[in-house]
Amino acid sequence: MTPQRDEHPWHEAVAIPVLLRHARRAYGSAMRTALAAIGCDDVPRNGLYVIGGMAKGAGGVPLSQLVRELGVSKQAAGQLVDTLVVRGYLDRSADAEDRRKISITLTPRGQAAAAAQAAARDRVDAELAARAGPDCVAAMRKALGTLCDMGQQDAAGDHQP
């Protein structure tokens, strides 16, 4: 995306889905660089989402929820988890209370990757706020949240034209 020299900012002429796709690169690039710096350059596609989600909060987000949010098949999700286990980011064990259930947790390597990913995200967030201003970032969050809500309504069949 290159700036245009006219009276309107270049981003006003670009479709929002295109802006979203390209804007995502700032986070992805920063996160991949941070992971490479700690020797975690082998995280597969969608692996960042799983690792970051599982690290979020005290107990993390349930893996089943993360898989649903990724929107991939059960087979693809299983392959992703298998890869993350083999590469040392996740540990898979029988649930202590119900041996039929499998428990997935972050390993120390997974925790380090999650911390590096979060730090990179925070750096991008800080630079974005410094460049665009906190009010602009808040408005962007509100707009993106609204888009997320619209997508959930569409998925549930509740969207009214």
N, C-alpha and C positions, 0 to 999 in steps of 0.2 A: 504494500500500500504506500503510494507516494503522494505527498501533499500537492494539491493543485494551487496555482497562483491566481486566484480570482476572489470575488467578494464573498463567496460561500466556502466554509471549510470542506475539505475533500470528503469527510465522512458523511456529510449530508446527502451525497449522491450515491452512496453505497448501501445496498440492501442489508437489513439488520442481520439476517442469517450469515452473510458474508463477514460482517464485522465480528460477530460472535466467533466464527471459526478462526479468524486471524488473531483476534484478541486472546484467544486461548493459548496461542503460541507463547506469549510472554510468560505465562505461568509454567507451561510445559517445559520450555527451554530452561528457565531458572531452576525448576525442580530436577530436571535431568542433570544439569551441571552440578548442583549440590550433591546429588546421589553419586555421581561419578567421582567427586572429590573424596568421598568416604569409601570408595570401592564397591558401590552398589549400582553399577551401570548395567546390570543384567535384569532389572525389573521389567517384566513383560508389559505389553500394552494392557491397559485396564488394571494392572497390578498396583499402580499408585492409588487408584480409587479404593481398592480393597484395603491396602495397608493403612492409608490415611483414615479411612472410615473405621477400621477396627481400633485404631489408636485414639479416636475421638472420645473425649469424656472419660469417665472413670472406668466403665466396663466396655466401652466401644459400642459400635453399632453391630447388631447381629448379622452374621454372614448371609443368612437367607434374605435379609432386607437389602444388603448391598448388591446381591446377585439380581434381585428384582429390579433395583434401580439401574443396574447396568443394562438391562434389557437384552441379555444374551440367553441362549438356550442353556438348559441344565448341563448338557454335555460340555459346552464351551466354558461354563462356570466351573465345572469339575476339572477340566483341563487347566484352567487358570490357577485354581487352588493347588492342584498337583504340582504345577511348575513352581509356585511360590513355596511349597513345602520342600521340593527337591533343591531349590536354590537357597534355602535356609532362612526364609522370611517368615514362614508360618510353621507352627507345630500342630500336628493332628494327633489326637488321642481319644480313647474311649471316655465318654462322660462318666464322672465319678458316681453320679446318682442313677444313671440309666445307661448301662453298658451297650445298649442298642444304638444310642446316639453318639455322634462324633463331635468332639469339641475341637475348635480351631482357635489357636491363640498366636499372638505375635511372639517370635523369638527375640532374643537380644538384637540380632541383626535387623529384624523387622522393626523393632522399636527405634533403632538408630536411623533406619531409612525414613520412618514416620517423622522423627524429629527433624531430620534434614529437609524433608519435604515441607513441613510446617514452617520452618525458618525461611525457606525460599519463598513460600507463599506470603509470609509476613513482610518480607523485603519488597516484593512486587506490590503488595497492598500499600505499603508506606510510600513507595515511589509514585504510585497512582494518585494517592491522596495529595502528595506534594505537588504534582503536576496539574491535576484537575481540580483539586480543592475538595474538602470533606463534604460540602453540600452536593457537589456533582456526584461524588461516589455514593452518597446516601440515595440520591435520585436514581442512580444506575441500579443499586441494589433493589430498590422498590420496583423498578420496571422489570428487572430480571425475575424477581419474586412473583410478580404478576404473570409473566410468561410461564413460569413453572406451574402456577396454579391453573392457568389455561390449559397447559399440557395434561395435567392430572384430570381435569374435567373432561377433556377430549378422550383420554384413555378410559375413563369411567362411563363415557357416553352421555355426560351431563351437559355438554356444551350447547348453548343456545345460539344460533346464528343471529 
